[in-house]
Amino acid sequence: MASNVGLLFRALVMATMMQFQTILVIGAPQVPCYFIFGDSLVNNGNNNNLQTQAKADYQPYGIDFPPGPTGRFSNGRTTVDFVTESLGIVDIAPYATATNDQISMGVNYGSGAAGIRAETGNKLGDRISLDKQLRNHESVVSRLRVLQRNRTFTNEYLSKCIYSLAIGSNDYVNNYFMPDNYPAGRIYTPDQFASKLIEQYSQQLSTLYKFGARKIAAFGLSLLGCTPFEIQMFGTNGQCVESINEKVQLFNDRLKPLIDDLNSEFSDARFTFINVTGISALQNVVFPKVPCCQLRADGQLCAPNSVACLNRNLYAYFDGLHPTEVINRVLATRAYIALSPTDAIPYDIKSLASLIINI
């Protein structure tokens, strides 16, 4: 049975790669810009100059990425790198280094260890929380208005762009699940914490709308209990920690209704939910839940200059928490063009990009 599932997943990966190659032939940008918010799953360099343990600007990170280590927490491209290419955009610069010439194509604000909550990840050092990322975006919008010299034009321009958010994992991994270091795990029940997160996330998504966003994709959380880090922490002998998955699912179960509510509240905007758990569930059946690289003592990231596994395509996780490029490709391709009706609700990113928004 396991080998049959493995064959099925490999067939899915092959189909995904063919689908992705077809997407790339399209060519011209489908939207004028792409703005990216999130954590280490999307970070492309914003943490490199911060005083933090949450960095990936060293080998073996980037082993399959032509420039080498860039700050991406993977062996190669991230999910949003593939989405960027699918949208026909050449590249999105990190906020830390984005020039005036680059910001018109979009900006990546993602930061390793960042969360929805301000305190999330603070034991690791500096990071750019979602609230701070939104303030950085407000600054970029102001820069665009000066550069474009026409507020009405800038508003229309921004309404055509895609905005994606992939955040919330650290609110669990580097906050709630560490009650000795953070108070949330001692104060809130799992249900209360999920509700608190969604309440704050709702305000943050509304703020993004206020800054001109009209096409917004919110990525749900993955099966965090299946990461090598949590499996090692709980000593489950290679099996997913189901108690963790159940707690994280409480957030996902509230995120989809939130998206429905926002679509009702803001009639001139379109929000969509990307079902990461549903898309990536099969990988945890097929692949061994072990890291591709030798880990640091904390069990989360690769040890600097350690040796990575030879065939990264046979691993779901590059380190203790982050997917390999092959998994990122599958997630991005199904987020862009849904393979199942449950992959993206109510729109996949391609459909979202094609919508005409009247502001």
DAMO-V150682 format. One record per residue. N is the residue number from 1. PSI is psi in whole degrees, -180 to 180 (999 if undefined). NEAR is the number of other ideal C-beta (glycine too) atoms within 12 Angstrom. D_LAST is the distance of its C-alpha to the last C-alpha in whole Angstrom. Layout:
BEGIN
((N | PSI | NEAR | D_LAST) (N | PSI | NEAR | D_LAST))
END
This chain:
BEGIN
((1 | -44 | 9 | 52) (2 | -40 | 13 | 51) (3 | -33 | 11 | 52) (4 | -41 | 13 | 50) (5 | -40 | 18 | 47) (6 | -44 | 19 | 47) (7 | -39 | 15 | 47) (8 | -44 | 18 | 44) (9 | -40 | 29 | 42) (10 | -37 | 22 | 44) (11 | -39 | 17 | 43) (12 | -42 | 30 | 39) (13 | -43 | 32 | 39) (14 | -45 | 19 | 40) (15 | -38 | 20 | 38) (16 | -43 | 33 | 35) (17 | -40 | 22 | 36) (18 | -40 | 17 | 37) (19 | -43 | 28 | 33) (20 | -41 | 31 | 32) (21 | -37 | 17 | 34) (22 | -41 | 17 | 32) (23 | -42 | 30 | 29) (24 | -23 | 22 | 30) (25 | -21 | 13 | 31) (26 | -42 | 21 | 28) (27 | -93 | 14 | 27) (28 | 143 | 13 | 24) (29 | 136 | 24 | 21) (30 | -19 | 28 | 19) (31 | 156 | 37 | 16) (32 | -25 | 27 | 16) (33 | 163 | 41 | 17) (34 | 120 | 45 | 18) (35 | 130 | 49 | 19) (36 | 128 | 49 | 22) (37 | 149 | 50 | 23) (38 | -156 | 47 | 26) (39 | -149 | 50 | 30) (40 | -18 | 48 | 33) (41 | -21 | 51 | 31) (42 | -12 | 51 | 29) (43 | 131 | 47 | 31) (44 | 26 | 45 | 31) (45 | -3 | 39 | 33) (46 | -21 | 44 | 32) (47 | -5 | 41 | 35) (48 | -36 | 29 | 38) (49 | 14 | 18 | 38) (50 | 156 | 28 | 38) (51 | 90 | 14 | 41) (52 | 154 | 28 | 41) (53 | -13 | 24 | 42) (54 | 73 | 41 | 39) (55 | 150 | 33 | 39) (56 | 38 | 47 | 40) (57 | 38 | 32 | 41) (58 | 159 | 25 | 44) (59 | 145 | 22 | 46) (60 | 7 | 35 | 46) (61 | 143 | 44 | 42) (62 | 14 | 32 | 41) (63 | -28 | 33 | 44) (64 | 17 | 32 | 42) (65 | 122 | 29 | 39) (66 | -42 | 12 | 40) (67 | -8 | 18 | 40) (68 | -155 | 18 | 42) (69 | 128 | 29 | 41) (70 | -9 | 35 | 37) (71 | -7 | 36 | 36) (72 | 135 | 46 | 35) (73 | 65 | 53 | 37) (74 | 171 | 49 | 38) (75 | -21 | 41 | 41) (76 | -130 | 36 | 38) (77 | 153 | 40 | 34) (78 | 174 | 47 | 32) (79 | -46 | 49 | 29) (80 | -23 | 48 | 26) (81 | -44 | 41 | 29) (82 | -39 | 39 | 29) (83 | -42 | 47 | 25) (84 | -48 | 39 | 24) (85 | -40 | 31 | 27) (86 | -34 | 40 | 26) (87 | -6 | 43 | 22) (88 | 16 | 25 | 24) (89 | 139 | 34 | 24) (90 | -52 | 18 | 27) (91 | 154 | 27 | 27) (92 | 124 | 43 | 25) (93 | 148 | 32 | 27) (94 | 148 | 38 | 28) (95 | -36 | 41 | 27) (96 | -28 | 27 | 30) (97 | 4 | 21 | 31) (98 | 129 | 30 | 28) (99 | 170 | 16 | 28) (100 | -33 | 17 | 25) (101 | -28 | 12 | 26) (102 | -30 | 25 | 25) (103 | -19 | 36 | 22) (104 | -20 | 30 | 20) (105 | -12 | 30 | 21) (106 | 175 | 40 | 20) (107 | 145 | 44 | 22) (108 | 116 | 49 | 24) (109 | 0 | 47 | 25) (110 | 147 | 50 | 27) (111 | 127 | 47 | 31) (112 | 138 | 48 | 34) (113 | 0 | 44 | 35) (114 | 155 | 49 | 31) (115 | 178 | 48 | 30) (116 | -39 | 44 | 28) (117 | 145 | 36 | 31) (118 | -36 | 24 | 32) (119 | -14 | 27 | 35) (120 | 131 | 43 | 35) (121 | 3 | 42 | 37) (122 | -19 | 27 | 39) (123 | -15 | 23 | 42) (124 | -13 | 33 | 41) (125 | -153 | 20 | 40) (126 | 147 | 24 | 37) (127 | 165 | 39 | 34) (128 | 100 | 43 | 30) (129 | 167 | 36 | 29) (130 | -38 | 40 | 25) (131 | -43 | 28 | 25) (132 | -36 | 29 | 26) (133 | -38 | 41 | 24) (134 | -37 | 38 | 21) (135 | -38 | 22 | 23) (136 | -38 | 32 | 23) (137 | -39 | 39 | 20) (138 | -39 | 25 | 19) (139 | -41 | 20 | 21) (140 | -41 | 40 | 20) (141 | -41 | 34 | 17) (142 | -41 | 20 | 19) (143 | -41 | 23 | 21) (144 | -40 | 35 | 18) (145 | -36 | 23 | 17) (146 | -44 | 15 | 21) (147 | -39 | 20 | 21) (148 | -15 | 22 | 18) (149 | 25 | 11 | 19) (150 | 104 | 13 | 16) (151 | -40 | 17 | 13) (152 | -44 | 14 | 10) (153 | -43 | 19 | 11) (154 | -42 | 28 | 12) (155 | -44 | 24 | 8) (156 | -39 | 21 | 7) (157 | -49 | 29 | 11) (158 | -32 | 41 | 10) (159 | -17 | 31 | 8) (160 | -10 | 32 | 10) (161 | 161 | 43 | 13) (162 | 140 | 48 | 15) (163 | 129 | 49 | 16) (164 | 148 | 51 | 20) (165 | 130 | 46 | 22) (166 | 93 | 45 | 26) (167 | 156 | 49 | 27) (168 | -23 | 48 | 30) (169 | -44 | 47 | 33) (170 | -25 | 48 | 34) (171 | -21 | 40 | 34) (172 | -58 | 46 | 36) (173 | -44 | 45 | 39) (174 | 40 | 42 | 39) (175 | -86 | 39 | 38) (176 | -38 | 41 | 39) (177 | 8 | 33 | 42) (178 | 68 | 27 | 44) (179 | -21 | 15 | 45) (180 | -22 | 12 | 48) (181 | -24 | 20 | 45) (182 | 139 | 28 | 42) (183 | -22 | 17 | 42) (184 | -41 | 33 | 40) (185 | -19 | 24 | 42) (186 | -23 | 16 | 44) (187 | -42 | 16 | 42) (188 | 145 | 24 | 40) (189 | 163 | 15 | 41) (190 | -39 | 26 | 39) (191 | -42 | 18 | 37) (192 | -41 | 20 | 36) (193 | -44 | 34 | 35) (194 | -41 | 32 | 33) (195 | -41 | 21 | 31) (196 | -44 | 28 | 31) (197 | -47 | 39 | 29) (198 | -38 | 33 | 27) (199 | -45 | 22 | 26) (200 | -40 | 31 | 26) (201 | -38 | 40 | 23) (202 | -44 | 27 | 21) (203 | -39 | 21 | 21) (204 | -41 | 38 | 20) (205 | -35 | 38 | 17) (206 | -37 | 22 | 16) (207 | -41 | 27 | 16) (208 | -41 | 40 | 15) (209 | -44 | 30 | 12) (210 | -32 | 19 | 12) (211 | 7 | 33 | 13) (212 | -3 | 36 | 10) (213 | 136 | 45 | 11) (214 | -12 | 37 | 9) (215 | 99 | 41 | 12) (216 | 125 | 43 | 15) (217 | 122 | 53 | 18) (218 | 117 | 48 | 21) (219 | 131 | 46 | 25) (220 | 177 | 42 | 27) (221 | 152 | 48 | 31) (222 | -178 | 42 | 34) (223 | 84 | 39 | 37) (224 | -26 | 46 | 38) (225 | -7 | 33 | 42) (226 | 2 | 39 | 42) (227 | 147 | 43 | 42) (228 | -35 | 39 | 45) (229 | -50 | 36 | 45) (230 | -36 | 37 | 45) (231 | -42 | 32 | 48) (232 | -41 | 27 | 50) (233 | -40 | 23 | 49) (234 | -8 | 24 | 50) (235 | 48 | 11 | 53) (236 | 15 | 21 | 52) (237 | 44 | 11 | 54) (238 | -1 | 17 | 51) (239 | 147 | 22 | 49) (240 | 145 | 29 | 46) (241 | 96 | 30 | 46) (242 | -29 | 19 | 44) (243 | -34 | 20 | 44) (244 | -46 | 31 | 42) (245 | -38 | 31 | 39) (246 | -39 | 21 | 40) (247 | -42 | 33 | 38) (248 | -34 | 38 | 35) (249 | -26 | 30 | 35) (250 | -34 | 29 | 34) (251 | -49 | 43 | 31) (252 | -38 | 37 | 30) (253 | -24 | 23 | 30) (254 | -22 | 31 | 28) (255 | -43 | 40 | 25) (256 | -48 | 29 | 24) (257 | -34 | 21 | 24) (258 | -44 | 35 | 22) (259 | -42 | 35 | 19) (260 | -43 | 20 | 20) (261 | -42 | 20 | 19) (262 | -37 | 34 | 16) (263 | -32 | 28 | 14) (264 | -39 | 14 | 15) (265 | -41 | 16 | 14) (266 | 90 | 26 | 11) (267 | -18 | 14 | 10) (268 | 20 | 21 | 6) (269 | 162 | 33 | 8) (270 | 120 | 38 | 12) (271 | 149 | 42 | 15) (272 | 155 | 40 | 18) (273 | 125 | 44 | 22) (274 | 118 | 45 | 24) (275 | 79 | 35 | 28) (276 | -42 | 43 | 30) (277 | -46 | 34 | 33) (278 | -41 | 31 | 33) (279 | -40 | 40 | 33) (280 | 1 | 40 | 35) (281 | -40 | 31 | 38) (282 | -30 | 31 | 40) (283 | -31 | 40 | 41) (284 | -10 | 34 | 43) (285 | -38 | 23 | 45) (286 | -47 | 30 | 46) (287 | 146 | 37 | 46) (288 | 142 | 21 | 48) (289 | 64 | 32 | 46) (290 | 155 | 27 | 48) (291 | 154 | 37 | 47) (292 | -26 | 38 | 47) (293 | 165 | 38 | 48) (294 | 132 | 23 | 51) (295 | 156 | 29 | 49) (296 | 173 | 24 | 49) (297 | -28 | 13 | 51) (298 | -12 | 23 | 48) (299 | 3 | 26 | 47) (300 | -47 | 39 | 44) (301 | 165 | 39 | 44) (302 | 143 | 41 | 46) (303 | 138 | 23 | 49) (304 | 133 | 21 | 49) (305 | 22 | 15 | 50) (306 | 165 | 21 | 51) (307 | 129 | 15 | 52) (308 | 161 | 31 | 49) (309 | 155 | 26 | 50) (310 | -42 | 14 | 51) (311 | 93 | 14 | 49) (312 | -19 | 32 | 45) (313 | -9 | 28 | 44) (314 | 9 | 24 | 46) (315 | 141 | 31 | 45) (316 | -34 | 43 | 42) (317 | 131 | 45 | 42) (318 | -41 | 48 | 42) (319 | -148 | 44 | 43) (320 | -14 | 35 | 44) (321 | -24 | 45 | 40) (322 | 141 | 44 | 38) (323 | 158 | 47 | 38) (324 | 168 | 44 | 39) (325 | -38 | 36 | 37) (326 | -37 | 38 | 38) (327 | -41 | 45 | 37) (328 | -38 | 46 | 33) (329 | -45 | 43 | 33) (330 | -47 | 40 | 34) (331 | -46 | 49 | 31) (332 | -42 | 47 | 28) (333 | -39 | 40 | 29) (334 | -23 | 41 | 29) (335 | -35 | 48 | 26) (336 | -49 | 44 | 24) (337 | 108 | 32 | 26) (338 | 131 | 29 | 27) (339 | -27 | 23 | 31) (340 | 151 | 17 | 31) (341 | -20 | 13 | 28) (342 | -3 | 21 | 29) (343 | -42 | 35 | 28) (344 | 125 | 38 | 24) (345 | 124 | 31 | 22) (346 | -2 | 24 | 20) (347 | 144 | 30 | 19) (348 | 171 | 36 | 21) (349 | -34 | 42 | 20) (350 | -44 | 31 | 20) (351 | -41 | 23 | 18) (352 | -43 | 42 | 16) (353 | -33 | 39 | 15) (354 | -13 | 20 | 15) (355 | 141 | 28 | 12) (356 | 118 | 16 | 10) (357 | 125 | 28 | 6) (358 | 118 | 13 | 4) (359 | 999 | 22 | 0))
END
